[in-house]
């Protein structure tokens, strides 16, 4: 992998229909947008349960394939790019049994362009974060009970050339190729799950517990690329 520090980088390949819309400028990839979003919205009736953590399941790749086909079929040309990200995308890595999908649309703020279509296939909006790359997150929920249905999925919606999408894909492929960092990340995940469940915390609090190690791994990636 190689890139200069000025132009856009698409380091890990794209879905055929996405061109380089899953890429981003190097200077934006290496700069994290850490903000407290005053307009953060969370769906009020999401069930709270202990965080589940399981060994890697090879079926997760097929789960993603089925989910992505369903999403792309429903959205048509409104879907500009799609990728399997998160721990379930890394072979051999233990994870929460929830498929993380990054979806790129023209403008996440224009929810009528994609939200009703996603609703039609069972995806409901659960998070809106205007200050964090206009992130929207959907989960596949039963329309009547609001209970998660299988295969469980976190569908993250971003705009074109979003640095967070590029980072997620970098992280995925780095862990796939680095057993040391994969094992290191798995260890902090196991510890964070145990601590979060013991404290009755949410997934967001669990994520915060492992943030320091995540950032250290990202800096290893950036150094390897010659970006920092």
C-alpha angles and dihedrals in degrees: 000000000000140000141154123242096252112051132060117280126210096180102170108037129260142244105271094249095049102065103188096329090113089058130086142189113284092232089057095045092056093046114076119212100223106176138150101230111217089194096051110143125197124186103252099216102052110134116246116221138155113283111259120217124185142169117275113283116208087210089072091080091056090045088057092047091054094045094048092050090051092049095045092046092053098042098040112179091355087078107079097177142349135194141176107240138161129056096311088065093060114083112233096014118124113229150156104287092246122114112229114210126184113209123188120208131172095258124356089202091067095071096168087070094064114000097078090047092051090047088058091063095044103268115135127191110250104161134033118183111176095176095050104069089301088285119188123184127200130189128199103248135171105257094226106035100029089226120143114258129208133299086038112219140184106205110198115198121202138158128256120297093008113174092218092059090050091049093050090053092046090051092048095053095040092055090045089058101036115065091181095057092038090056091043092052092046091052093053090046092053092048093045093049091052093047094044094048091047090053094043091241131163128246090261090058090046089053091051091055092061097038096101094057091045091055092048090053091048090053089052088054093048092048091049089053092048092241096125 
